[in-house]
């Protein structure tokens, strides 16, 4: 038997390729949207992908099941338990019921109905007939059982969460009870995913170890205690989860990514200005004490618009995602850009803040960053990337385009200004709740970056706003949201709370 985990680090998501090497046939479970990784792997190993399986209707990423089935001709099989639920599978598929099997030569995948995270959720027991036809080797547990945790049961809303939590308890007690301790657990996510709380950093476990170490598998828990515990620990609920559930239920459109990822067309500066609805040169400048001085400088970003971001967001306008780093973005960016940066976090933060159903342009330091970003975007259903600004910021500047700034400040300089009692200086902490509770700057306001857009009216409008996160990445995202909303006098705290602590500066809890 061949078994391989494919990891998407940005979403902490795992998909799996299982094959019978002798028969040369394979199945892929919970594939991501850019499917060439599976096609290329199968080709290199001499496998034919004959089956595509889904554990459930996903909330955190756009499924690649339809894409992979279309590219390979594989049978697409999903849970038979979605009938009558809030989200029902709408594309052609084979419904799988509890106990049914998919046979791949000497390898067999047996479906187990494990509701709780979602009503229709399936897990799969993997049997390697070359070793034992009766003892399963692996459990593909999807978002039912994680290493150290379980799937959150609140995806269908407040009215359904307690009933789903009770079903999750039943799945733990009834479905897991007869399974052996040696069973390897291969979950759908790892640490960093918000599909459950308190996941371990390890990608794999055994059922025996989980029975010892997973707090939700404790034998002494009553159903009421279990329900209260799991509901009290659910992570923040991203608004985009509802869009992903609806998208995956109807089936994401096929992009034919095996022929190359879309959206990498070079776009001239002149054309980009049209698409971004920039009608004329912007009157942009940075004013205030120390403007242009770099770290520690305060400043005001002035714009030729009414301060509410409406000029950029009127009908037909594209949005711009800036993939450069914190310092580069702060030093000069195009009006209205989302400062999301390249790397593994593009999926997560684009899905939190970028409007869906809106065409996008990218600006990047190089083609590799742009391609990686497009892949990250399509994985969360942000498909409509129209191109990359040719020549980047340098070309924009050379063509006479204006740039805005978000001045940076270092923690020591910020602490000195706070200690001096500078009038109108506010600190906005955009980290997650647990990070905030572990220690923050005295007097700071806390709004998690993903919730900032809908809580913008809570942010002070007067004075200077210093935005801080863990290391400076999320504060760049947040600063770009604030700038798009017309907020001025922004400071981005370089290095975030990590640098603050390294400098020995005080925190409160």
Beta strands, then each sheet from edge to edge (+ up, - down):
strand 1: 2-8
strand 2: 13-20
strand 3: 25-29
strand 4: 48-53
strand 5: 75-79
strand 6: 94-96
strand 7: 101-104
strand 8: 107-113
strand 9: 122-128
strand 10: 138-142
strand 11: 145-146
strand 12: 149-150
strand 13: 184-187
strand 14: 204-206
strand 15: 266-267
strand 16: 286-287
strand 17: 300-301
strand 18: 319-322
strand 19: 338-339
strand 20: 360-363
strand 21: 385-389
strand 22: 407-410
strand 23: 425-429
strand 24: 445-446
strand 25: 464-468
strand 26: 490-494
sheet 1: 1+ 2- 3+ 4+ 5+ 6+
sheet 2: 7+ 8- 9+ 10- 13- 14+
sheet 3: 11+ 12-
sheet 4: 15+ 21+ 20+ 18+ 19+
sheet 5: 16+ 17-
sheet 6: 22+ 26+ 25+ 23+ 24+
end
